[in-house]
Amino acid sequence: MKIIESGVRDVRVEEDVVIISPSNLYGCTLQKGVFIGPFVEVQKDVVIGERTRVQSHSFICSLVSIGKDCFIGHGVMFVNDVFANGQLAVSELEWKKTKIGDRVLIGSNATILPVRICDDVVIGAGSVVTKDITESGTYAGNPARKIKGDT
């Protein structure tokens, strides 16, 4: 049996970052003023922008970039493997990127597939974002749809 302890390792951290333990972060970048709640996993090649808050029990997989002044609610899940052809990716080269703009608020238990979300967007709790969001506003549902104009 092999046990690998969770923790914070190989993380690029700028000033005023707060990480609540226990959390599992590795190979990522946390910019100035980021807050990471307990029971959060942030994988390699993730960048989290200045003053962004990530609440407890969220999972941010490799290849996710989150902008400045964002809020990631409790239990938010990011996905980078879309199970093309109904199978797991054979290699990390098949994983897809996600880019979240600035001032994006993502409600608790939302699922974010590999997409691009522009600035000034609110994603409702429990929503599933399956396509790029190119206009600011409020989005909710499964799949997430625009329900309100500019935020």
N, C-alpha and C positions, 0 to 999 in steps of 0.2 A: 504494500500500500504506500502511496505517496500523498502527503498532505502539504499543500502550499498555503501558507498563512496569508490572509488578506492584510491590507494595510496601505500605506502611501509610499510609493517608490518611483523613482525616476520621473518626478513631476516638476515641471518648470512653474514656479510660483512667484508672482509679483507681490508687492506690498499690500498689507491689510487683508489678506486672504484668511478666511476662517473655514476649517474643516472639522465637522463634528464626528467623533469616533463612535461606533465602528463604521468605517467606510472603506471602500476598495478603489484606489486610484492608481493608475500606472501609465507612464509614457504620455501624459497629457500636459496641456498648458492652461493655467488658471491666471487670468489677468487681474489687474489691480481691483481690490475690493470684492472679489467673488466670495460667495457663501455657499458651502456644501453641507447639507443636512446629514443626519445619520442614516446608515443603511443605504448609501448611494454607491453605485459603481460607475466610474468614468474610465473608459478604456484608452488605449494608446491612440495617438493621432487625433485627439479631440482638442479643440480650442474653445474655451469659454471666456467670453468678453467681459470687460470691466463692469463691475457692480451687478452682475447677474446673480440671481439666487436660485439654487437648486434644492428643492425640498426633499424630505425623506423618502426612501424606498424607490427612487428614480434610477433608471438605467440608461446611460448614454454610451452607445457603442462606438467603436472605431469609425473614423471618417465623418464625424459630426462637428460642425462649426456653429457656435451660438454667438450672436452679437452682443452688443452692450445693453445694459439696463433691461435685461429680460427676466422673466419669472417662469420657472419650471415647477409646476405643482407637484404634489405628492403622487408617487407611483406612476410618473410619466415614463413611457417606454419608447426608445428610439430603435429602429430596425435598419440594418444595412444589408441583410441577405433577403432577397425577395423570393427565394425558393423557385427560381426559374425552372421550368419544365417539371415542377413538382418535386424538386430535389434540393438538398443542401448544396451550397456552393462548394465546389471541389477545392477552390483556393481563394485566398483573400483578394486576389486580383479580380474576382467576380463580384465583390461587394460594391455597393453603391454609396455615394456621398449624400449628406444632408447639409443644407446651409440655412440657418435661421438668421433673419435680419436683426436689426436693433429694435428695442422696445416691443418685443413679442412676448405675450403672456399666454402660457399654455396651462390649461386647467388640469386638475388632478385626474389621473388614470387615462389620459389621452395616449394614443399610440401614433407615432410619427414615422411613416415609411420614408424611404429615401426621396426627399423632395427639396424644393427651394421655397422658403417662405419670406416674403418681402418685409420691410419695416412696418411697424405700427399695426400689428395683427393680434387679435385675441382668438384663441382656440378654446372652445367650450370644454368643460369637464367631460371625460368619457368619449370624446370625439376620436375618429380615426382619419388622419390626414393621408390621403392616397395620391394626391396630385399637387403640383406646384400651386402656390398661392401668390399671385402677382399684383393684387390690389389690396390695399389696407382695408380693414373692416373686422367684423366678428364672424367667425365660422363655427359651425357646430354640426354634430350628427355623424352617422356612419353610412357612407363616406361624408366627410365634412363638406358643408356647403355654406356659402355666404348667407347670413341671416340679417346682417345690419351693415350699413355703410361705414364710412370712415370712423375710426376709433376716436 
